[in-house]
Amino acid sequence: MKTTRLKQWMKKKGVLPRVLAERMEVTTNTVYAWRSGKAVPQMQRAIEIAEISKGEVPVSSWKERDGSR
């Protein structure tokens, strides 16, 4: 399993996938997919993650993973 910036930040801050999912109004499975690197959030969601994490998971961290954006 790949380690993503999101996964690192969640572990560091003790953020549970369920809590982040509720805050962002997405499913827990969506957060698990982002966290594991199996999916990349849409730009607006990536911006929201950057804001929630106070920049510790920058939008650019998702662009590095997905060359099409």
C-alpha positions in Angstrom: 0.0 0.0 0.0 1.3 3.4 -0.9 1.7 6.1 1.7 0.0 9.3 0.7 0.4 12.8 2.2 -3.3 12.4 3.3 -2.6 9.2 5.1 0.5 10.7 6.8 -1.4 13.8 7.9 -4.4 11.7 9.2 -2.1 9.5 11.2 -0.1 12.4 12.6 -3.2 14.3 13.6 -5.3 11.3 14.7 -8.0 12.1 12.1 -10.3 9.1 11.5 -11.6 8.4 8.0 -15.2 8.6 9.2 -14.7 12.0 10.8 -13.0 13.5 7.7 -15.7 11.9 5.5 -18.5 13.5 7.6 -16.8 16.9 7.5 -16.4 16.8 3.8 -19.8 15.2 3.1 -18.4 12.2 1.3 -18.4 8.5 2.1 -15.9 6.8 4.3 -15.0 4.6 1.4 -14.1 7.7 -0.6 -11.7 8.8 2.1 -10.1 5.4 2.2 -9.6 5.4 -1.5 -7.9 8.9 -1.4 -5.8 7.8 1.6 -4.6 4.6 0.0 -3.8 6.3 -3.4 -6.5 4.3 -5.2 -8.3 7.4 -6.2 -7.5 11.1 -6.6 -10.0 13.7 -5.4 -11.5 16.2 -7.8 -9.9 19.7 -7.6 -12.5 21.2 -5.3 -12.1 18.3 -2.9 -8.3 18.6 -3.1 -8.6 22.3 -2.2 -10.9 21.4 0.7 -8.4 18.8 2.0 -5.7 21.4 1.8 -7.8 23.9 3.8 -8.8 21.3 6.4 -5.2 20.2 6.8 -3.9 23.8 7.0 -1.7 23.2 4.0 -0.1 20.0 5.2 -1.8 18.1 2.3 -1.4 20.6 -0.5 -3.2 20.5 -3.8 0.1 19.8 -5.4 0.5 16.5 -3.6 -2.5 15.2 -5.7 -1.1 16.6 -8.9 2.1 14.7 -8.3 0.1 11.5 -8.2 -2.1 12.2 -11.2 -0.2 13.5 -14.3 -3.5 14.3 -16.1 -4.4 17.2 -13.8 
